[in-house]
Structures are given as C-alpha cells and as structure tokens.
Amino acid sequence: MISILSTLKIALRALWVNKMRSALTMLGIIIGVSAVIIMLAVGTGISRKISGQISSIGSNLIIVVPGSSTQGGIRMGGGSQSTLTKDDADAIARECSAVATVAPMHNGAAQVVYGNQNWSTSIQGTTPGILEVKDLGLTAGRNMNDQDIRNATKVCLLGQTVVNNLFGGIDPIGQIIRIKKIPFTVIGVLESKGQSLGGQDQDDTILIPLTTAQKKIFGTTIPGMVRTIMVKAKSAEDLPIAERQVNDLLRQRHRIGPNKEDDFTVRNLTQILEMAEQTTNALTLLLGAIASVSLLVGGIGIMNIMLVSVTERTREIGIRMAVGAKTWDIRIQFIIEALTLSMIGGITGIIIGSGGSVILSTVFEYPSVVSPLSILLSFSFSGLVGIFFGFYPAYKASLLNPIDALRFE
C-alpha cells in the first residue's frame, strides 16, 4: 500500500501544477472565513461596548423615580410627580436588608464659570454614597462627607469633561468655580466613565452635596424632595430581593392601598443589561450565520473543481491503480487535496479577516474584538468544509475501473 506520506506528496504536487486553479478554488474559502471573522469581531465588539456602557452606570443597581401625575385628565408620564424624598432614601438604607448603599439625587443643568471660561453642564446634588453606588473613583482630591450634607457646604466634585473645558492643564483642586453665580470649592475630580448607553457623556457632570442643591441651587417644592433614588444591592443575587423590599417599603411609607397604583417606579438596570446582551448575541449569531453562507459557497466551489480534476486525471488514476494503488489510496489523495485547499484558504482568510476587522474598527470607529474562539471556529469549519466537499469527488475517483480509466482520452 502506498504510504500516507507518498499520497500527500502526490496531492500537493497536483495542486502545485495547477496553481491558478487552486488559488481561485481557495478564494471562496478565503472570503468566507474572512467574512465570518469580521462579522463576529464587530458583533462581539458592539456587545462588549453596550455591556460596558450599562456597567459604567453601576453594578447591581436599582433606580427609583417618581411616578406619573394627572392634570385635567391627562397623564403626564413617569417622573412628573414629586413623590420621593431624602427620608425615603434614608429609610431604604436603614430598613432594606438586601441594600448595600443608597444615593438620593436632585439634579438639573446650570452654567458654570471659572475665570474667563464657562461651561453648561449637569449638576447633581447627592450624598457621599454616590461613588459606591455608581462605582465611581477619584483621580484627585476627596469625596464629600456627612458634614458637607448637614451644613449644605458649597463644595463640588468635577467630571473630567468639565475639568478639560474649564481648567485645561491647571490643577482644579482647591479652585473656586461659580454655579449660578454661587462660589463652590473644587474638592475632587472623578474618574472618567465615558459615554452612557444613550450616548450621553457621563464625565460632563458636577457633584455637589444634596442639601446644597436643594437649598441654594435648584430649590424644592416639597421639603427634602429628590428626583431620583439610586440603590445598590449587596450582590447580583440580592437584586430581586432588594427590588421587592424597596417597592414594599415605599408603598408602606406612601400609604398606597392594595389596589392602588404606585406613585413611583423601580427600575432594575441588570434586566436592561440582560436584554441588551441577548439582542447583541442574537445579532452576532445572525451575522456569523450570514457570513457562513460564503463558506458553504466556497465548499461547493472546491467540490466542483475536484470533480473536474477527477475527470482530467482519469488516466493518472488508472495508472496508479494498475501499479497497486488501492481504493482507499485514491480517496485519501483527493480528500487531502480538498483539505489542503480549504486549510490554506482558511489560514489566509484568518489573516485577512483579523486585519480587516482592525481596519474597519480604525476607519469607521466600530468596536471590534477578534476572539480566539472565532478564529478556531472559522479554521475548524474550513477544514470540515474541505473534508465534506472533497469526499464525493474522492469517492467517485476511487470507483473508477482501472482498464476503463487507462482507455480514457
């Protein structure tokens, strides 16, 4: 029996003799593998970007907002009714066992001035717990403290966008800025968080003590009123429990009867993250499936070329059988040829696909992540395509009668 090594040499020699035809045959596999890698890279990149944007808001996070109001028979929508207070936030922190930290917020927009520079930004009145709730860090300075809340001191923490627009290269710590003409001392600079899921710049913000915002900047129609309460559960497993505890406590505090509608809304951001991940995963699979069609087309191309090769090399097959080649030797030869075409095409496609995803990410600013799994899947699939579509031509070649093959013109 002719050895596998000899069969491999014969197969590679046959491919080398027909270099142009071999290259054109591999083109379908190259395009297919490249498309799969690029599509999966873009899909994975977008999925990670969305997950990162949601995670940047804070982990294990629950947001409580006021309910809707009705004026003249017209429902005004969620948040139009002032129903939440700082006392509600304190009660949640005190009585809900699944809650780790609470940060009430009273926010709005205002013009900020430093020297001859000015900037319009979001002003968020809150408490020291906001850093833990939103997973925020400081690059400089300190956080506000309980004394700042009690005394309604005029201190602030700046987001990086505000720092860049007001101070440039100047150290902002200890500087005085004016918010609505009221002087505030900068005590800290927040770590950069980037864009939110809605495309908003999370670094374009200023944090000030909640009581300062209520008494000196925005005012309140109800004593202690807040516009949002942000709640951080102790763990991801405690999120449903914390959500239920917050809901039950607020219904009790607001004296809402069993059949009455809530005057607040509790939102679990983890559910939003899960929905976004499901959507992007489905998108990634869809893109991968569409790109895989190219691999199928490339495999059919390999089969067609191999069938043509069997016809052209009928006399060669007859000679090999006449000198002792067995049926399995002939099959192995053509399977190796098809597998070699698909594997070389697969490797080339991986190189082109990886480079293409980087170029796409750079030129169009699309996030792309080429994962080792996508490379392994593409390479393995291209090999399977070669074996699958090379088997029929190999099977057909092995069934030829040596005498008829030698007489073939």
Summary of the structure (lengths in Angstrom):
residues: 409
radius of gyration: 33.6
end to end distance: 27.2
largest distance: 105.3
contacts: 1399
relative contact order: 0.19
helix: 56%
strand: 20%
